[in-house]
Amino acid sequence: MKQFRNNAKGFALLLVMWALFIMSFSIIGLLTLLNVDIGNASGMERVAVASSLALSGITLGRNVDFPVNGKTEKQSFAEGGVLEVRAISENGKLNVNRLLAREERETLHALFRIWGLSDGEADTVLDCLLDYVQPGTARRLNGAKADQYRAAGRQPPPGRPFRSVDEMAHVLNFELVTNRKGDWRDYFTIYGDGTLDLTAAASDVIRAVCGIGDVGAKSVQSGASGFVDIDAVRRTMGFTEKEFEAMQERLSLGGKIRRIRSTGTFANVAHTIEVICQTDGITSSILEWREW
């Protein structure tokens, strides 16, 4: 089995490299079509080439054989263009809407405590998160509804699930998190069924979900790509089958949702496209698209 997995990964890498090789001829064709000379290219021409490179990278990253491991695949072209593409599993993050809809306070409370919040601060943030997404005027003990938001000069909470991870920053008292964890956005998502992909999860998230220590979480994190099945995870964590029974429904060794970031650069002009897409192994559908 392990040999098959290694061969499969090697074959997938060959496919990616072949795609990049084919793409290099496409870039040559694009430059020829636009009649672009790097030294004399106009701003619009440079943007057009950089954008086309970035778009090609998204097509590449959506391929089921593209490695979803967070590593950047980089290709430089003789004509002066550079393409950088990376893909990560979005399922390695916590789906905040799922957790709040089920009122699974334990996971979020554990994560906030790992990040240095006190018990009281973690409870306050949790109450405010729940009050933000749930309709009605009833306020939790440490939460905040319309009156508290107006008093703070903010828009009242909408009483619906988050539409983006960035929106979490609008929650009253969420600065208790942002002040301690600058990269907090990297740990949350609004996509997926709430199952955690251990091959892409940070050790802090594994600790919070599984209730294990830092050493155990890092052991799982470092070995996740080599696990044959979820029972291997159980053995690494040291749980009995009975102890692991409820937890295993929330864990996986892969995911269908990936975040792809592709940057095309041409003549010192860069264009980046980031998409979140869902694949079923054959087709891929776009859930979110941003570019800059």
Residue, then its C-alpha position, 0 to 999 in steps of 0.5 A: m500500500k505504501q509503495f502504491r501511494n508513493n508511486a501515485k504521488g510520483f506519477a501526479l508530480l510528473l503530470v504537474m511538471w508535464a503541464l508546466f512544460i506544456m504551459s511554457f509553450s502557451i506563454i510563448g504563444l501568448l507573447t507572440l500573439l500580443n507581439v510583446d517585447i519585454g523591454n518595451a511592453s506597455g503597462m497593459e501588456r504586462v498586466a495582460v500577460a501576468s493575469s494570463l499566467a495567474l489564470s493558467g496557474i488556477t487551472l493547473g491547481r484545480n487539477v485533481d493530481f496537483p499536490v495539495n500540500g502547501k508547497t509552492e510550485k514555481q516555473s520560470f519561462a525564458e520569455g521573462g514570465v514566472l508562475e507560482v502556484r500553491a494549494i492547501s486543503e481548506n478542510g484542515k481548518l475549523n468551520v466556524n459556522r458548523l461549530l457555532a450552529r452545533e454550539e460546540r463550545e469545547t473546541l473553540h474554547a480549547l483553541f482560544r485557551i491555547w492561544g493564551l486567552s483566560d477562561g473568562e476571555a474565551d467564554t466572552v468571545l464564544d458568547c459574542l460569536l454565538d450572539y452574532v450569528q443567532p437571531g433574536t434579542a436574547r443576550r448570553l451572559n457575556g455576549a452582545k446584541a444590538d444595544q451593545y454594538r450600538a453603544a460601541g459604535r458598530q453595526p448590530p449583529p446580523g443574526r446569520p452565519f458568517r459569510s467570510v472569515d474576515e467577518m469574524a473580526h466585526v464581532l464585539n470583543f473578538e480583539l481578545v483573539t486578534n491581539r494574541k494571534g495575528d494569523w488567526r484567519d489561517y485557522f478558520t473557514i466557512y466551507g466544508d462539512g466540519t470534518l477535519d483533514l489531519t493532513a493539513a491541520a495545524s497542531d493547535v487545531i488538532r489539540a483543540v479538536c482531539g483534546i491532546g497535548d502539544v507533543g501528541a498533536k505534533s506527532v499526528q501532524s508530522g505523520a498524517s501524510g503517511f497514515v494508511d487509515i484513521d485507526a493509525v491516527r488513534r494508535t498514534m494518539g494513544f486512545t482506545e477504540k471506545e475513547f476514539e469512537a465519537m471523535q473519529e467522525r470528525l476526522s479525515l485524512g483528506g478533503k474535497i475543498r482546496r484553496i489555490r493561490s496563483t501568482g503570475t509575474f511578467a516584467n515586474v508586474a504581478h497578478t494574483i488569483e486565489v480561489i476556493c474550489q471543491t472537487d469530487g475527483i472528476t469535476s471542480s466547482i468554484l466556491e470563492w474567487r479573489e484577485w489582486 
